[in-house]
Amino acid sequence: MSELTKEALTEFFDTRYVKKDDCDSTTHDIEKKLANDDKRLAVIELQVKINNWLSLAIAGGVIALVIKVFLGG
């Protein structure tokens, strides 16, 4: 009778929970996909940094021209 209970519990838990091997393979697949995202995020971060420097240089030039116009140069 205890064998029957173990089988019933095994069936119940097998349908309700994920086995460790299945969870490990799913986690591995997700980590593989996220590794590619890290590379893309690094490229985007570099592009944003360059964009910020260019914007700062342009804003500095505009401010210099405005000061020159107001001081009458």
Backbone torsions as a table, in degrees:
resi	resn	phi	psi	omega
1	MET	NA	-34.3	178.6
2	SER	-69.5	-30.5	174.7
3	GLU	-62.5	-41.8	179.6
4	LEU	-63.8	-39.8	178.7
5	THR	-65.2	-41.1	178.7
6	LYS	-64.0	-40.8	178.0
7	GLU	-64.2	-42.0	179.1
8	ALA	-64.4	-42.4	177.9
9	LEU	-65.5	-39.8	178.9
10	THR	-62.2	-45.0	177.7
11	GLU	-62.6	-42.9	-179.1
12	PHE	-62.0	-47.2	-178.1
13	PHE	-73.0	-30.4	177.9
14	ASP	-65.8	-35.5	179.2
15	THR	-81.0	-22.4	-174.8
16	ARG	-94.1	-35.9	-174.8
17	TYR	-116.0	162.2	179.1
18	VAL	-96.3	140.2	177.9
19	LYS	-72.9	156.1	-176.3
20	LYS	-60.7	-41.5	179.9
21	ASP	-62.9	-42.0	178.4
22	ASP	-65.0	-40.0	179.9
23	CYS	-65.9	-41.5	178.9
24	ASP	-62.6	-41.8	-179.7
25	SER	-68.4	-38.1	177.8
26	THR	-65.3	-43.4	179.0
27	THR	-62.7	-40.5	179.3
28	HIS	-63.6	-42.0	178.4
29	ASP	-63.0	-42.1	-179.8
30	ILE	-66.6	-41.9	178.8
31	GLU	-63.7	-35.6	178.1
32	LYS	-64.0	-41.5	178.8
33	LYS	-67.4	-39.0	-179.5
34	LEU	-70.1	-28.6	178.2
35	ALA	-63.2	-38.4	177.5
36	ASN	-67.6	-35.1	178.3
37	ASP	-65.3	-34.2	178.5
38	ASP	-62.0	-39.7	179.2
39	LYS	-65.7	-43.6	-179.8
40	ARG	-66.1	-38.6	178.8
41	LEU	-65.5	-34.2	177.0
42	ALA	-65.1	-40.5	178.7
43	VAL	-66.3	-43.2	178.9
44	ILE	-63.6	-40.5	179.7
45	GLU	-62.2	-41.0	178.3
46	LEU	-64.2	-42.8	179.9
47	GLN	-65.1	-38.1	178.0
48	VAL	-66.6	-38.9	179.4
49	LYS	-63.4	-43.8	178.0
50	ILE	-64.1	-42.1	179.0
51	ASN	-61.5	-40.7	178.6
52	ASN	-63.6	-42.5	178.9
53	TRP	-64.8	-41.1	178.7
54	LEU	-65.8	-40.5	177.9
55	SER	-63.7	-41.3	178.0
56	LEU	-63.5	-40.5	179.0
57	ALA	-65.4	-42.0	179.3
58	ILE	-66.7	-43.6	178.8
59	ALA	-63.4	-38.1	177.0
60	GLY	-63.3	-40.5	178.3
61	GLY	-66.2	-40.4	178.6
62	VAL	-64.8	-43.4	178.8
63	ILE	-63.2	-40.6	177.7
64	ALA	-62.9	-40.5	178.1
65	LEU	-66.6	-39.3	178.5
66	VAL	-64.4	-42.9	178.3
67	ILE	-64.1	-40.1	179.5
68	LYS	-63.2	-40.4	-179.7
69	VAL	-67.5	-43.1	-179.6
70	PHE	-70.0	-31.5	179.3
71	LEU	-86.7	-7.4	175.2
72	GLY	73.4	57.0	-176.5
73	GLY	-98.6	NA	NA
